[in-house]
Amino acid sequence: MLSVGGALFTLIGSAGVAKLGDFCKRLHGPTQVTTLGVGCVLLASMLWFGLTGTQGLHALRITAVLFASRTPVLVHLPIRAAMQLDVSLKLLPPPQ
């Protein structure tokens, strides 16, 4: 069930990249939904091979690296570059 759910989440995230119009909206699909989908697939792999075997430990390490590095890097760098290139994406100061 986890692998099927993970595959569906990944498919939905990939479709979001193709369908959403704005650059900032397009980043939301792969960062949130696809990360959850890949996490579900890796969790299913850990449960299938068991946490005591070497494959289960490899899947646990991949999951830790995925959640620690993929989402922040995937969002931070393109948004910062877009903010430098396009004035409309810059944050405005709060109204007083």
Secondary structure in CASP SS format (residue, H / E / C, confidence):
PFRMAT SS
TARGET T0000
AUTHOR 0000-0000-0000
METHOD secondary structure of the structure
MODEL  1
M C 1.00
L H 1.00
S H 1.00
V H 1.00
G H 1.00
G H 1.00
A H 1.00
L H 1.00
F H 1.00
T H 1.00
L H 1.00
I H 1.00
G H 1.00
S H 1.00
A H 1.00
G H 1.00
V H 1.00
A H 1.00
K H 1.00
L C 1.00
G C 1.00
D C 1.00
F H 1.00
C H 1.00
K H 1.00
R H 1.00
L H 1.00
H H 1.00
G H 1.00
P H 1.00
T H 1.00
Q H 1.00
V H 1.00
T H 1.00
T H 1.00
L H 1.00
G H 1.00
V H 1.00
G H 1.00
C H 1.00
V H 1.00
L H 1.00
L H 1.00
A H 1.00
S H 1.00
M H 1.00
L H 1.00
W H 1.00
F H 1.00
G C 1.00
L C 1.00
T C 1.00
G C 1.00
T H 1.00
Q H 1.00
G H 1.00
L H 1.00
H H 1.00
A H 1.00
L H 1.00
R H 1.00
I H 1.00
T H 1.00
A H 1.00
V H 1.00
L H 1.00
F H 1.00
A H 1.00
S H 1.00
R H 1.00
T H 1.00
P H 1.00
V H 1.00
L H 1.00
V H 1.00
H H 1.00
L H 1.00
P H 1.00
I H 1.00
R H 1.00
A H 1.00
A H 1.00
M H 1.00
Q H 1.00
L H 1.00
D C 1.00
V H 1.00
S H 1.00
L H 1.00
K C 1.00
L C 1.00
L C 1.00
P C 1.00
P C 1.00
P C 1.00
Q C 1.00
END
